[in-house]
Amino acid sequence: MPENNDTSMVNLALPGASARDLIARALRVDHAGEHGAVRIYEGQLAVLRHAGRHRRAAQLIAEMKAGEVRHLETFDRLLAEHHVRPTLAQPFWHVAGFVLGAASALISDKAAMAVTEAVETAIDAHYAEQAVQLAPVAPELVSIIEDFRGDEAQHRQTAIDEGAQLAPFHRLLSSVIQAGCRAAIKISERI
């Protein structure tokens, strides 16, 4: 019967991965996700700040962006502390996040909110799974993830309250964005 220790539990979560590998993957992907979220909001704000009728949406997006900046700063610090490099896909996420944000805001403020709802839904599921995987080896990181997960849930609820589900082609938009988030997560974990 195998020993029930931290290493065996890590191997169940990610076959062949050491605790260090698991933590490095988590930090890399979470940093990428928070960077992407900041860039989405920057793209949305670049459009909505110039559209006077969307003042409320711009204000809410600026507030949500501030939370994502705090998350990103935390992961910047954790990458340095753990000697983990960011994902090699970072330059792509930098541009793609801004373009997604700006394009959604050009459609409408509701479409911008629909992007937030979809992204936060995918991130919530990712953080929940990650917390289970990391619990045996990095409880302090799990605490941070759970804190940030609460913020992401608030962002999702704000987006819903602001009419995200009224966006044109909401269901299709949501499905495409969530699939893109899941792909970005897999890519960022690995490279």
Long-range contacts (C-beta under 8 A, 24 or more apart in sequence): 6-136, 6-137, 9-136, 9-137, 10-133, 10-136, 10-137, 13-132, 13-133, 14-133, 19-137, 19-138, 22-133, 22-134, 22-137, 22-138, 23-82, 23-84, 23-134, 23-137, 23-138, 23-141, 24-82, 24-84, 25-189, 25-190, 26-130, 26-133, 26-134, 26-138, 26-141, 26-145, 27-75, 27-78, 27-79, 27-82, 27-84, 27-141, 28-79, 28-84, 28-85, 28-86, 28-87, 28-188, 28-189, 29-87, 29-126, 29-185, 29-188, 29-189, 30-75, 30-130, 30-145, 31-72, 31-75, 31-76, 31-78, 31-79, 31-86, 31-87, 32-86, 32-87, 32-89, 32-90, 32-93, 32-184, 32-188, 33-123, 33-126, 33-181, 33-184, 33-185, 33-188, 34-68, 34-71, 34-72, 34-75, 34-148, 35-72, 35-86, 35-90, 35-93, 35-94, 35-97, 36-93, 36-96, 36-97, 36-184, 37-68, 37-71, 37-72, 37-97, 37-119, 37-123, 38-65, 38-68, 38-69, 38-72, 38-97, 39-93, 39-94, 39-95, 39-96, 39-97, 39-98, 39-101, 40-97, 40-98, 40-100, 40-101, 40-104, 40-115, 40-116, 40-119, 41-65, 41-68, 41-101, 42-97, 42-98, 42-101, 43-97, 43-98, 43-99, 43-100, 43-101, 43-102, 43-103, 43-104, 43-105, 44-101, 44-102, 44-104, 44-105, 44-112, 44-115, 45-101, 45-105, 46-98, 46-101, 46-102, 46-105, 47-101, 47-102, 47-105, 47-106, 48-105, 48-109, 48-112, 51-105, 51-109, 54-105, 54-109, 56-162, 57-109, 57-112, 57-113, 57-162, 60-158, 60-162, 61-112, 61-116, 64-116, 64-155, 64-158, 67-151, 67-155, 71-148, 71-151, 74-144, 74-148, 78-141, 78-144, 87-187, 87-188, 87-191, 88-191, 89-184, 89-187, 89-188, 89-191, 93-184, 93-188, 100-177, 107-167, 107-168, 108-167, 108-168, 109-162, 109-163, 110-162, 110-163, 110-164, 110-166, 110-167, 110-168, 111-167, 111-168, 111-173, 113-158, 113-159, 113-160, 113-162, 113-163, 113-164, 113-167, 114-159, 114-164, 114-165, 114-167, 114-170, 114-173, 114-174, 114-177, 115-173, 115-177, 116-155, 116-156, 116-158, 116-159, 116-164, 117-156, 117-159, 117-160, 117-164, 117-165, 117-174, 118-173, 118-174, 118-177, 118-178, 118-181, 119-177, 119-178, 119-181, 120-152, 120-153, 120-155, 120-156, 120-159, 121-156, 121-174, 121-178, 122-177, 122-178, 122-181, 122-182, 122-185, 123-149, 123-152, 123-181, 124-149, 124-152, 124-153, 124-156, 126-181, 126-182, 126-185, 127-152
